[in-house]
Amino acid sequence: MNAYSTVLALALVLNAAASVLLPLLYAQSARRAALMAPASLHALEESV
Protein backbone atom coordinates (compact mmCIF):
# COMPACT_ATOMS: atom_id res chain seq x y z
CA MET A 1 0.00 0.00 0.00
CA ASN A 2 2.89 2.34 0.72
CA ALA A 3 4.41 1.81 -2.72
CA TYR A 4 1.00 2.34 -4.31
CA SER A 5 0.49 5.65 -2.52
CA THR A 6 4.02 6.73 -3.48
CA VAL A 7 3.35 6.00 -7.14
CA LEU A 8 0.01 7.78 -6.93
CA ALA A 9 1.58 10.85 -5.33
CA LEU A 10 4.33 10.88 -7.94
CA ALA A 11 1.75 10.67 -10.73
CA LEU A 12 -0.18 13.59 -9.23
CA VAL A 13 2.98 15.69 -8.96
CA LEU A 14 3.98 14.91 -12.54
CA ASN A 15 0.47 15.70 -13.75
CA ALA A 16 0.52 19.05 -11.96
CA ALA A 17 3.98 19.86 -13.32
CA ALA A 18 2.91 18.99 -16.86
CA SER A 19 -0.24 21.10 -16.60
CA VAL A 20 1.93 24.06 -15.58
CA LEU A 21 4.95 23.55 -17.83
CA LEU A 22 3.33 22.46 -21.08
CA PRO A 23 1.27 25.66 -21.59
CA LEU A 24 4.37 27.72 -20.78
CA LEU A 25 6.44 25.81 -23.34
CA TYR A 26 3.64 26.10 -25.89
CA ALA A 27 3.35 29.85 -25.31
CA GLN A 28 7.11 30.25 -25.65
CA SER A 29 7.23 28.32 -28.94
CA ALA A 30 4.18 30.21 -30.25
CA ARG A 31 5.83 33.52 -29.37
CA ARG A 32 9.03 32.44 -31.12
CA ALA A 33 7.06 31.41 -34.20
CA ALA A 34 5.23 34.76 -34.19
CA LEU A 35 8.55 36.58 -34.01
CA MET A 36 10.05 34.54 -36.84
CA ALA A 37 6.98 34.67 -39.08
CA PRO A 38 7.56 38.20 -40.48
CA ALA A 39 11.16 37.36 -41.38
CA SER A 40 10.17 34.16 -43.17
CA LEU A 41 7.30 35.95 -44.91
CA HIS A 42 9.69 38.66 -46.09
CA ALA A 43 12.13 36.05 -47.39
CA LEU A 44 9.27 34.32 -49.18
CA GLU A 45 8.23 37.58 -50.85
CA GLU A 46 11.79 38.23 -52.00
CA SER A 47 12.13 34.78 -53.50
CA VAL A 48 9.05 35.23 -55.70
N, C-alpha and C positions, 0 to 999 in steps of 0.2 A: 504493500500500500504506500510505503514511503517513496519507493522509486516511481510509482505511478503519479503521485502528487508532485514529485520533482519534475517529471516529464511534462505534466500538465502546466505547471507554473512556467517552465521554460517556453512552452508553446505560446502561452499567453503573453509573455514578455516579447518573444519574437514577433508575434502578431501586432502588438502595440508599436514596436519599433518599425515594422514594415509600414504600418498605417501612417506613421509620422514621416519616415524617410522617403518613401516612394513618391508621394506628392511633391516633396521638396526637390528630389532629383528630376522629376518630370517637369516642374516649373523651371528649373535651371536649364534643362536641355531645350525647352520651348523658348526660353529667353535667348539662348545662344542661337537657335535657328532663326528667330526673329531678327537678331542682329546681323546674321550672315545673309539673310534673304536679299536685302537691297544690293549687296555686293555681287551675289550670284546673278541677280536679275540684270544688273548693269553689264556684267560680263556676257550674259546671254544676248542682250541687245547689241553689244558691240560685235558679236560673232555673226550676227545676221547681216 
